Amino acid sequence: MSFRRSTGKPRLLVASVALATMFGVTTVYNQAVAAEPATASATVAFTSPINRFNSKDFVNGVWKNVPAFSVPATTASIAAFKRGVRVRFADGQVRKITQVNKVGDNLSVYVDGALLDGSKVGAPNTVSVLGDAPATSAGGTPKGGSAPTDSGYAASINNFTNTDWLNGVWRKSAGVSIPATEANKEAFKVGAKAKTADGVTRTVTRVTASGANLSVFMDGAPIDGNVAGYPRKLALAASSASEPGSAAPVATTPLNNFTNADWLNGIWRKSAGFSIPATAANQAAFKAGASARLADGQVRKITRSQVVGNNMSVFLEGAAIDGNALGYPKTISVVSASAGPGATTEARPAQAPSTGVQAPVAGGDSGIRLVGVNLSAAGFGPQVVPGTYGKHYFYPDESYYKKYADNGLDLVRLPFLWERIQPKLNTNLDSAELARLLQSLDLAQKHGVKVILDMHNYYRYYGKLIGTKEVPIESFASVWKQIVQKVVNHPAVLGYGLMNEPYVTNGLWPQAAEAAAKAIRTLDRERWIYVAGDRYSSAFHWPKYNPTLVNSPWMRDPKNNLVYEAHMYLDKDYSGNYADRSETYAPDLGVERVKPFVDWLKANNLRGYIGEHGVPDYAPSAMVAMDNLLTYLRQNCVPMTYWAAGPWWGEYVLSLDTKSNSHRPQLTVLKKHAAATNNCTSIGPLR
């Protein structure tokens, strides 16, 4: 972030006043939950009258602008109306509660779905809380199930359609959503065989609970929601020789035989991954989306493959693999019918990976890291460079890494300044500054935090533009190569942020970015390289100011692991200064401001990241906009790091750390989305 004036014209803001603002309570953060039809087995657990009042915001106790209503805040109401439970209105529709706020003597209850019609369901009507249905139906079928299939059990597919789902079927890979009943949780586990209405039997590879629903992911190609979606069912299939997991493999290969700090018998120690020879047949077969079968019979989906010299690192979803049990001299097979041509390869001498680093997929059961923070301290004092450590700047101590790791925010963008790591151009790195940087990485590693190293220089060195006679592009590429030489083996490093917020670059930024990225790739072939955009990396202005950034085919090549980094703030001049404290923010303003960037990524088949986004603590409407923004980013698998956290911020309204240690409403939103389930196997929106 910089404190700057914007040349862009402010967009018209749609007035938005949250219910919490009206009554002076904490802002509500809604979470979309799929609407649920009423069922005959649902029982009424509690009934309450709806408050009778009308105003510019309410009709008969029903909120006009959001799906919400007001009831008396009795002890019974507080106990009954809780997030996640279902309520039935006078017209028979059933909605799920997303948030509840106590406002004086009343209770504001928010629900999913469209706006409610106060003239139909408001006072003097009542609203009922629905209790759990019986565990089994009269016919003995488990709750949430249906008539028996070949295995005796089937689950109803949820009835909802949006950008990610079609009739309860996940659009992007083989997955469906079903009710999260105990019976369904017990039946649909990893390794189970599931049959969809199209007659295809697949192996369950991952199951994720999301509120009252269960997302069940399987191997194979995406499922057609029109053919196999609601009102059809997902069946638990009996074992069969014709099932994918038991079919003859389309490719089998031995694992590489090497063991070191990162590998055990050819198995990656830190997440689900393995190494095999990089033969042409293996490269054709072991591709992202295919399913691999391990020596113990379990089937996992491949999330990413990376050629490293003569070897190939293949990463899978799920937990880390036991190299003692499943490593060399065992073999591994591709069993997905959509994999490449069949092949059986001979063992060949193993070559250790060139860098020994983890492929840039922070995988495992929880998906990639999508929510993090900027820990700003080493980037302070740019007016005094190099400056004095401890006076003009310093690195965050261990407590900050621990705090955010404990809050589920284990992704950190760490700003530093070029003039401090290399006080004189084209010389060796400063040993004292390098030691501080490495120590900070050690602290991150201690608490399981991944770090993006961010050169926070705005395309300048001692105020001189890169690409000029004083600061040649070659010098910029060279310093990055030196930095990578020192940190390439550090396990905390997730990637390299080439430059914070370039501006007025004389059109040379694309050339400089490519030169630095290529220099990094001579040493590190796997970690992400984050490429910012011109005009302070503004997400909203991205297409206009970065038309030539990916003209080079090298900058569009997905094998180069490039991630394009944009920044976004909500104030009317896009600056992040938030000078007008009276400004309010439309609920979808954040989405509108990042959408040009995300659309550009999709059009160019690229990956993206929001390196900075921050909102002021005094604006409830900004919290709502931030909540909606993070939902949108999560849906597109685009990570973000909040601006800002760390020491020395005083009472800065955007900061997560203040001198007074006051409550930070922004942190609540971040924690919510960090904890939310994501189905991302890599940085998006590229698939």
C-alpha positions in Angstrom: 0.0 0.0 0.0 1.1 3.6 -0.6 -0.4 6.9 0.5 -1.1 8.3 -2.8 -3.5 10.1 -5.1 -5.4 8.2 -7.6 -5.8 9.2 -11.3 -8.9 7.1 -11.7 -12.4 8.5 -11.5 -14.4 7.2 -8.5 -17.2 4.9 -9.2 -20.7 5.7 -8.1 -21.3 4.0 -4.7 -24.7 2.5 -4.0 -26.0 3.5 -0.6 -26.0 0.6 1.8 -26.9 0.8 5.5 -26.5 -2.4 7.4 -29.1 -3.4 10.0 -26.3 -3.4 12.6 -25.5 0.2 11.8 -29.1 1.3 12.3 -29.2 -0.2 15.8 -25.6 0.4 16.8 -24.5 -3.2 17.1 -21.7 -5.3 15.7 -21.8 -5.8 11.9 -23.4 -9.0 10.6 -21.3 -11.3 8.4 -23.6 -13.4 6.3 -22.6 -16.8 4.9 -24.5 -18.1 1.9 -26.1 -21.5 2.6 -28.0 -23.6 0.1 -31.8 -23.3 0.6 -33.4 -26.4 1.9 -36.9 -27.6 1.0 -39.4 -28.5 3.7 -39.8 -32.2 4.4 -42.7 -34.1 5.8 -40.5 -35.4 8.6 -39.5 -31.9 9.9 -41.0 -31.1 13.3 -41.7 -27.7 14.8 -39.4 -27.2 17.8 -40.4 -23.6 18.6 -42.7 -20.8 17.3 -42.3 -17.1 17.8 -44.3 -14.1 16.7 -42.6 -11.7 14.3 -42.3 -8.1 15.7 -44.9 -5.7 14.3 -43.2 -2.6 13.2 -42.9 -0.8 9.9 -40.3 1.8 8.8 -38.2 2.7 5.7 -36.3 -0.5 6.5 -39.0 -2.9 7.7 -42.3 -4.2 6.5 -44.2 -6.0 9.3 -41.0 -6.9 11.1 -39.3 -8.1 7.9 -36.1 -6.4 6.7 -36.5 -4.8 3.2 -32.9 -4.9 2.0 -31.6 -8.3 3.2 -33.3 -11.6 4.0 -33.9 -11.0 7.7 -36.7 -10.6 10.3 -37.1 -9.4 13.9 -38.5 -11.4 16.8 -38.7 -10.7 20.6 -35.4 -11.5 22.3 -36.9 -13.9 24.8 -34.7 -16.5 26.5 -36.5 -19.1 24.5 -36.0 -17.3 21.2 -32.3 -16.8 21.9 -32.0 -20.5 22.6 -34.0 -21.5 19.5 -32.8 -19.1 16.7 -29.2 -20.1 16.1 -27.0 -20.1 13.1 -27.5 -23.2 10.9 -31.0 -24.2 12.1 -34.0 -24.1 9.7 -37.0 -21.9 10.1 -40.4 -22.1 8.4 -42.4 -19.1 7.5 -46.2 -18.6 7.2 -46.1 -19.4 3.4 -44.4 -22.8 4.1 -41.0 -21.9 2.8 -38.0 -23.2 4.8 -34.8 -21.1 5.1 -31.5 -21.6 7.0 -30.3 -19.1 9.6 -27.0 -17.5 8.7 -26.5 -15.0 11.5 -28.4 -13.8 14.6 -27.9 -10.5 16.5 -29.4 -9.3 19.7 -30.5 -5.7 19.3 -31.9 -4.4 22.5 -35.1 -6.3 23.4 -35.3 -7.8 19.9 -33.5 -10.5 17.9 -32.4 -9.9 14.3 -32.4 -13.2 12.4 -30.7 -13.4 9.0 -31.5 -16.3 6.6 -30.2 -17.5 3.3 -31.9 -17.1 -0.1 -33.8 -14.1 -1.6 -35.5 -11.2 0.2 -38.6 -12.1 2.3 -41.9 -10.5 1.5 -43.1 -8.8 4.7 -46.6 -8.5 3.4 -46.9 -12.3 3.2 -44.8 -13.7 6.0 -44.4 -10.7 8.4 -46.5 -9.8 11.5 -49.1 -10.9 12.6 -47.7 -14.2 11.2 -45.3 -16.4 13.2 -42.1 -18.1 12.3 -41.2 -21.6 13.5 -37.9 -23.3 14.2 -37.8 -26.8 12.8 -36.3 -29.6 14.9 -34.5 -32.7 13.7 -36.4 -35.3 11.8 -36.4 -38.9 13.1 -33.3 -40.9 12.4 -35.0 -43.3 10.0 -38.1 -43.2 7.9 -41.0 -45.6 8.3 -39.5 -47.9 5.8 -36.2 -48.1 7.7 -34.2 -46.0 5.2 -31.6 -43.8 7.0 -32.4 -40.1 7.3 -31.3 -38.3 4.1 -31.4 -41.6 2.1 -33.8 -43.2 -0.3 -34.8 -46.6 -1.5 -32.0 -49.2 -1.5 -29.7 -49.6 -4.4 -27.2 -52.4 -5.1 -25.6 -51.5 -1.8 -28.8 -50.7 0.0 -28.3 -46.9 0.4 -28.6 -43.7 -1.6 -28.6 -40.0 -0.6 -30.7 -37.2 -2.1 -28.6 -34.6 -4.0 -29.2 -31.1 -2.8 -31.3 -28.8 -4.9 -29.3 -25.6 -5.6 -27.7 -24.0 -8.7 -25.2 -21.2 -8.9 -21.9 -20.4 -10.6 -20.2 -23.4 -8.9 -23.1 -25.9 -8.7 -25.7 -27.2 -11.2 -28.5 -29.1 -9.5 -26.3 -29.9 -6.6 -23.4 -31.1 -8.8 -20.0 -29.3 -8.7 -19.3 -27.8 -12.1 -15.5 -27.9 -12.0 -14.7 -31.5 -11.0 -16.5 -34.7 -10.1 -18.4 -33.8 -6.9 -22.0 -33.6 -5.5 -23.6 -32.0 -2.5 -25.8 -34.0 -0.2 -27.3 -33.4 3.3 -24.7 -33.7 6.1 -26.7 -36.3 8.0 -24.9 -38.7 10.2 -25.9 -41.6 8.0 -24.5 -39.8 4.9 -21.2 -39.0 6.7 -20.9 -42.7 7.7 -21.7 -44.0 4.2 -19.8 -41.6 1.9 -16.2 -41.8 3.1 -12.9 -41.6 1.3 -12.4 -44.8 -0.6 -16.1 -45.7 -0.8 -17.7 -46.4 -4.2 -20.4 -44.0 -5.3 -22.7 -44.4 -8.3 -24.4 -41.4 -9.9 -27.6 -41.5 -12.0 -25.6 -41.6 -15.2 -24.6 -45.1 -14.2 -20.9 -44.3 -13.6 -19.3 -45.7 -10.4 -16.5 -43.6 -9.0 -14.2 -43.7 -6.0 -14.8 -41.0 -3.3 -11.5 -39.1 -2.9 -12.5 -36.3 -0.5 -15.5 -35.5 1.7 -16.0 -32.0 3.2 -18.7 -30.8 5.5 -20.1 -27.3 4.8 -22.7 -26.3 7.3 -25.7 -28.6 6.9 -24.4 -30.0 3.6 -21.7 -32.6 2.6 -19.6 -32.1 -0.5 -18.5 -35.5 -1.9 -15.7 -35.4 -4.4 -14.8 -38.4 -6.6 -12.3 -39.4 -9.2 -12.9 -39.1 -12.9 -14.3 -36.4 -15.1 -16.9 -33.7 -14.0 -20.4 -35.0 -13.7 -23.3 -33.6 -15.8 -25.6 -31.9 -13.4 -28.4 -32.0 -15.9 -28.2 -35.8 -16.1 -27.2 -36.8 -12.6 -28.2 -33.8 -10.4 -31.3 -33.1 -8.3 -33.8 -34.7 -8.1 -31.7 -37.8 -8.7 -29.7 -39.5 -6.0 -26.1 -40.4 -5.2 -25.9 -44.1 -4.4 -23.5 -46.1 -2.3 -22.3 -48.7 -4.8 -21.2 -52.3 -4.0 -17.7 -53.3 -5.0 -17.3 -54.4 -8.6 -14.5 -55.4 -10.9 -15.7 -52.8 -13.4 -15.2 -49.9 -11.0 -12.4 -47.4 -11.6 -10.4 -48.4 -8.5 -10.2 -52.0 -9.5 -9.7 -51.6 -13.3 -6.4 -52.4 -14.9 -4.1 -49.3 -14.6 -3.5 -47.2 -17.6 0.1 -46.5 -16.4 2.3 -48.0 -13.7 5.8 -46.9 -12.7 8.3 -47.5 -9.9 8.9 -44.8 -7.4 12.4 -43.2 -7.4 14.8 -44.6 -4.8 16.1 -41.7 -2.7 15.8 -40.5 0.8 16.9 -37.1 2.3 15.4 -34.4 4.6 12.5 -33.9 2.2 12.0 -37.3 0.8 11.5 -40.8 2.2 11.9 -43.7 -0.3 10.7 -41.3 -3.1 7.8 -40.0 -1.1 7.6 -36.3 -0.2 7.6 -36.0 3.6 5.5 -32.8 4.0 2.4 -33.4 2.0 0.9 -36.0 -0.3 3.5 -36.3 -3.1 6.0 -38.7 -4.7 8.8 -38.7 -7.3 8.9 -40.9 -10.4 11.1 -40.9 -13.6 10.2 -38.1 -16.0 9.6 -40.4 -19.0 7.4 -39.3 -21.8 4.8 -41.9 -20.9 4.8 -40.8 -17.2 4.4 -37.2 -18.2 1.5 -38.1 -20.4 -0.2 -40.2 -17.7 0.4 -38.5 -14.4 -1.4 -35.3 -15.0 -3.6 -33.0 -12.8 -7.1 -34.4 -12.6 -6.1 -38.1 -13.1 -6.4 -40.6 -10.3 -3.4 -42.5 -8.9 -3.5 -45.7 -7.0 -0.9 -46.3 -4.3 0.5 -49.7 -3.3 -2.1 -50.2 -0.5 -5.0 -49.7 -2.9 -6.1 -46.2 -2.0 -6.9 -43.9 -4.9 -6.1 -40.2 -4.8 -6.6 -37.4 -7.3 -3.5 -35.7 -8.8 -3.4 -32.0 -8.1 -0.2 -31.0 -9.8 2.8 -32.5 -11.6 6.2 -30.9 -12.0 9.2 -32.1 -14.1 12.4 -31.6 -12.1 15.4 -32.6 -14.2 15.1 -36.3 -15.1 12.4 -36.8 -12.4 8.8 -35.9 -12.0 7.2 -34.6 -8.7 3.6 -35.6 -8.5 1.3 -34.1 -5.8 -2.0 -35.6 -4.6 -4.9 -34.4 -2.5 -5.3 -35.8 1.0 -2.9 -36.4 3.8 0.8 -37.0 3.6 1.8 -40.6 2.5 3.9 -43.0 4.6 7.1 -43.5 2.7 8.1 -46.5 4.8 4.9 -48.3 3.9 4.3 -47.1 0.3 7.6 -45.8 -0.9 10.3 -47.5 -3.0 10.5 -50.3 -4.1 6.7 -50.1 -4.5 5.1 -48.9 -7.7 2.3 -46.4 -8.3 -0.4 -46.5 -11.0 -2.7 -44.2 -12.9 -6.2 -45.7 -12.9 -8.3 -42.8 -14.3 -9.8 -43.6 -17.6 -9.1 -40.0 -18.7 -5.3 -40.3 -18.1 -2.8 -40.4 -20.9 -1.6 -43.4 -22.9 -0.9 -46.7 -21.1 2.7 -47.3 -20.1 4.8 -49.5 -17.9 8.2 -48.1 -17.2 11.5 -49.6 -16.1 13.3 -48.4 -13.0 16.1 -45.9 -13.7 18.7 -44.1 -11.5 17.1 -41.4 -9.4 18.2 -37.8 -9.6 17.4 -35.7 -6.6 15.2 -32.7 -7.3 17.1 -29.6 -8.3 15.8 -27.5 -5.4 14.4 -30.0 -2.9 11.4 -27.7 -2.3 7.7 -28.4 -2.1 5.7 -27.8 -5.2 3.6 -24.7 -4.8 0.4 -26.5 -3.8 -0.3 -25.9 -0.1 -2.5 -29.0 -0.3 -3.7 -31.5 2.2 -7.3 -31.9 3.4 -7.8 -28.2 4.0 -7.0 -27.0 0.5 -4.6 -24.2 -0.4 -4.0 -21.2 1.8 -6.5 -18.5 0.6 -6.5 -16.0 3.5 -3.5 -14.3 5.1 -2.0 -11.0 6.2 0.8 -8.5 5.4 3.2 -8.4 8.4 4.6 -4.9 7.8 7.6 -3.8 9.7 10.7 -4.3 7.5 9.1 -2.1 4.9 8.7 0.9 7.2 10.7 4.1 6.8 11.2 4.1 3.0 12.1 7.8 3.3 15.3 6.9 5.2 17.2 4.1 3.4 19.0 2.0 4.3 18.0 3.4 7.7 18.8 2.1 11.2 17.4 -1.2 12.3 15.2 -0.8 15.4 14.8 2.9 14.7 13.4 3.2 11.2 12.2 -0.4 10.7 12.4 -3.9 12.1 11.1 -7.4 11.4 8.1 -8.8 13.2 8.9 -10.9 16.3 7.7 -14.4 16.9 4.5 -13.4 18.6 3.0 -12.1 15.4 3.6 -15.3 13.5 2.2 -17.3 16.4 -0.9 -15.0 16.7 -1.9 -15.3 13.1 -1.1 -19.0 12.8 -3.3 -19.6 15.9 -6.1 -17.6 14.2 -5.8 -19.8 11.1 -4.1 -17.1 9.0 -0.9 -19.0 8.1 -0.1 -17.1 4.9 2.1 -14.0 5.3 3.2 -11.4 2.8 6.5 -10.0 4.2 7.5 -6.6 2.8 11.2 -5.7 2.7 13.2 -3.0 0.9 15.8 -3.4 -1.8 18.0 -0.7 -0.5 18.4 -2.5 2.8 19.1 -6.0 1.4 21.5 -4.5 -1.1 22.6 -1.0 0.0 24.8 -0.6 -3.1 23.7 -1.7 -6.6 25.3 -4.8 -8.1 27.1 -5.8 -4.9 26.7 -8.7 -2.5 23.7 -8.7 -0.2 24.0 -7.1 3.2 24.8 -9.9 5.6 23.1 -8.3 8.7 19.9 -7.6 6.8 19.9 -11.1 5.2 20.3 -12.6 8.7 17.2 -10.7 9.9 15.2 -11.9 6.9 16.3 -15.5 7.4 15.5 -15.3 11.1 12.0 -14.1 10.3 11.6 -17.0 8.0 12.7 -19.4 10.8 10.0 -17.9 13.1 7.4 -18.4 10.3 8.5 -22.0 9.9 8.3 -22.7 13.6 4.5 -21.9 13.5 3.7 -23.4 10.1 3.4 -20.1 8.3 4.2 -19.8 4.6 5.8 -16.5 3.4 5.6 -14.5 0.2 8.8 -12.3 0.1 7.6 -8.9 -1.1 10.1 -6.3 -2.5 8.2 -3.2 -1.4 9.8 -0.6 -3.7 7.2 0.7 -6.2 9.5 0.0 -9.1 12.3 2.2 -7.7 15.7 2.0 -6.1 16.7 5.0 -4.0 14.0 6.8 -5.9 15.4 6.0 -9.4 13.2 4.1 -11.8 14.2 0.6 -12.8 15.1 0.5 -16.5 17.0 3.7 -16.4 20.8 4.2 -16.7 21.1 4.5 -12.9 19.1 1.2 -12.3 19.3 -1.2 -15.2 16.8 -4.0 -15.5 19.7 -6.4 -15.3 20.5 -5.2 -11.7 16.9 -5.8 -10.7 17.1 -9.4 -12.1 20.5 -9.9 -10.4 19.4 -8.9 -6.9 16.5 -11.3 -7.1 18.8 -14.1 -8.1 21.0 -13.4 -5.1 18.1 -13.4 -2.8 16.8 -16.7 -4.1 20.3 -18.2 -3.8 20.1 -17.5 0.0 16.5 -18.7 0.6 15.8 -21.4 -2.0 16.1 -24.2 0.6 14.0 -22.5 3.3 10.8 -24.4 3.8 8.8 -21.3 4.9 9.2 -19.6 1.5 6.0 -19.9 -0.6 7.1 -17.6 -3.3 8.7 -14.3 -4.5 6.8 -11.0 -4.9 8.9 -9.3 -7.6 7.8 -5.7 -6.9 5.1 -3.9 -4.8 2.8 -1.6 -6.8 4.8 -0.5 -9.8 3.7 2.9 -11.1 4.8 5.3 -13.9 7.1 2.6 -15.2 7.6 4.0 -18.8 6.2 0.8 -20.1 9.2 -1.2 -19.0 7.6 -3.2 -16.2 6.7 -6.2 -18.4 10.3 -6.5 -19.5 11.7 -6.1 -16.0 9.3 -8.6 -14.5 10.2 -11.2 -17.1 13.9 -10.7 -16.6 13.6 -11.1 -12.8 11.3 -14.1 -13.1 13.7 -15.9 -15.5 16.6 -15.2 -13.2 14.7 -16.8 -10.3 13.8 -19.8 -12.5 17.5 -20.6 -13.0 17.6 -21.5 -9.3 14.1 -22.4 -8.2 11.8 -24.1 -10.7 8.8 -24.7 -8.4 7.9 -21.9 -6.0 5.4 -19.2 -7.1 6.6 -16.0 -8.6 4.1 -13.1 -7.9 3.9 -10.5 -10.7 2.4 -7.2 -9.8 0.6 -4.9 -12.2 1.3 -1.3 -13.2 -0.8 1.6 -11.8 -0.2 0.5 -8.2 -1.5 -3.0 -9.2 -5.1 -1.7 -9.0 -7.4 -4.7 -9.6 -10.2 -2.4 -11.0 -7.8 -0.7 -13.5 -5.8 -3.8 -14.3 -6.9 -4.4 -17.9 -6.3 -0.8 -18.9 -2.9 -0.4 -17.5 -1.4 -3.9 -18.1 -2.3 -4.7 -21.7 1.3 -5.9 -22.6 2.2 -7.7 -19.3 1.6 -11.1 -20.8 2.5 -10.5 -24.4 5.5 -12.8 -24.0 4.6 -16.4 -24.3 6.9 -17.1 -21.3 4.7 -15.0 -19.1 1.7 -17.0 -20.0 3.2 -20.5 -19.7 1.5 -22.3 -16.7 4.6 -24.4 -16.2 6.4 -21.3 -15.0 4.2 -21.0 -11.9 3.5 -17.3 -12.3 0.8 -15.7 -10.2 -0.5 -12.2 -11.1 -0.8 -9.9 -8.1 -3.4 -7.1 -7.8 -4.4 -4.8 -4.9 -7.8 -3.4 -4.1 -9.2 -0.8 -1.7 -12.8 0.3 -1.3 -12.6 4.1 -0.9 -13.8 6.3 -3.7 -10.3 7.2 -5.0 -9.1 3.6 -4.8 -6.1 4.6 -2.8 -6.6 3.0 0.6 -6.3 6.3 2.4 -10.0 6.3 3.5 -9.9 10.0 3.9 -13.7 10.4 4.1 -14.9 8.8 7.3 -18.6 9.4 6.3 -18.2 7.2 3.2 -20.4 4.0 3.1 -19.7 1.0 0.9 -22.1 -1.0 -1.2 -22.2 -4.8 -0.3 -20.8 -5.9 -3.6 -18.4 -3.0 -4.1 -15.4 -5.2 -3.4 -16.5 -7.8 -5.9 -17.1 -5.1 -8.5 -13.6 -3.8 -8.0 -11.8 -7.1 -8.3 -13.9 -8.5 -11.1 -12.0 -6.8 -13.9 -8.8 -8.4 -12.7 -10.4 -11.9 -12.2 -12.1 -11.7 -15.6 -8.7 -10.8 -17.1 -7.2 -13.8 -15.5 -9.9 -16.1 -16.8 -9.6 -14.7 -20.3 -5.9 -15.3 -20.3 -6.0 -18.6 -18.4 -3.8 -17.3 -15.6 -3.6 -17.5 -11.8 -4.1 -14.5 -9.5 -3.7 -13.2 -6.0 -4.9 -10.1 -4.1 -1.7 -9.0 -2.3 -3.4 -6.1 -0.5 -6.9 -5.3 0.6 -7.9 -3.4 3.7 -11.0 -1.7 5.2 -11.4 0.8 8.1 -12.5 -0.5 11.5 -15.2 2.2 11.9 -17.3 1.3 8.8 -19.7 -1.6 9.3 -20.7 -1.5 5.6 -17.0 -2.0 4.7 -17.1 -5.3 6.7 -20.1 -6.5 4.7 -18.3 -5.6 1.5 -15.2 -7.4 2.7 -17.1 -10.5 3.6 -18.7 -10.7 0.2 -15.3 -10.0 -1.5 -13.6 -12.9 0.3 -16.5 -15.2 -0.6 -16.0 -14.3 -4.3 -12.3 -14.8 -4.1 -12.7 -18.1 -2.4 -15.1 -19.2 -5.1 -12.5 -18.4 -7.7 -9.5 -19.9 -5.7 -7.8 -16.5 -5.6 -5.8 -16.0 -2.4 -5.5 -12.7 -0.5 -3.4 -11.1 2.2 -5.0 -8.4 4.3 -3.3 -5.0 4.7 -2.1 -4.9 7.3 -0.8 -6.5 10.5 2.4 -6.3 12.6 4.1 -3.9 15.0 4.3 -0.1 15.0 0.9 0.7 13.5 -0.4 2.7 16.5 -4.2 3.1 16.0 -4.2 2.8 12.2 -7.8 2.1 11.2 -6.8 -0.7 8.8 -4.5 -2.5 11.1 -5.2 -5.8 12.8 -2.6 -4.8 15.5 -3.2 -1.6 17.4 -1.4 -0.1 20.4 -4.6 -0.3 22.4 -5.2 -3.9 21.5 -8.8 -3.0 20.7 -11.2 -5.4 19.0 -10.5 -5.6 15.3 -13.7 -6.4 13.3 -11.7 -7.1 10.2 -10.0 -10.1 12.0 -13.4 -11.7 12.5 -14.1 -11.7 8.8 -10.7 -13.0 7.9 -10.9 -15.8 10.5 -14.3 -16.8 9.1 -13.0 -17.2 5.6 -9.7 -18.8 6.6 -11.7 -21.5 8.4 -14.2 -22.0 5.6 -14.0 -25.1 3.4 -12.5 -24.6 0.0 -12.3 -27.0 -2.8 -9.2 -25.4 -4.4 -6.3 -27.7 -5.3 -4.2 -24.8 -6.7 -4.3 -21.0 -7.1 -7.0 -20.0 -9.5 -9.0 -19.2 -11.4 -6.8 -21.3 -13.7 -7.8 -25.0 -13.5 
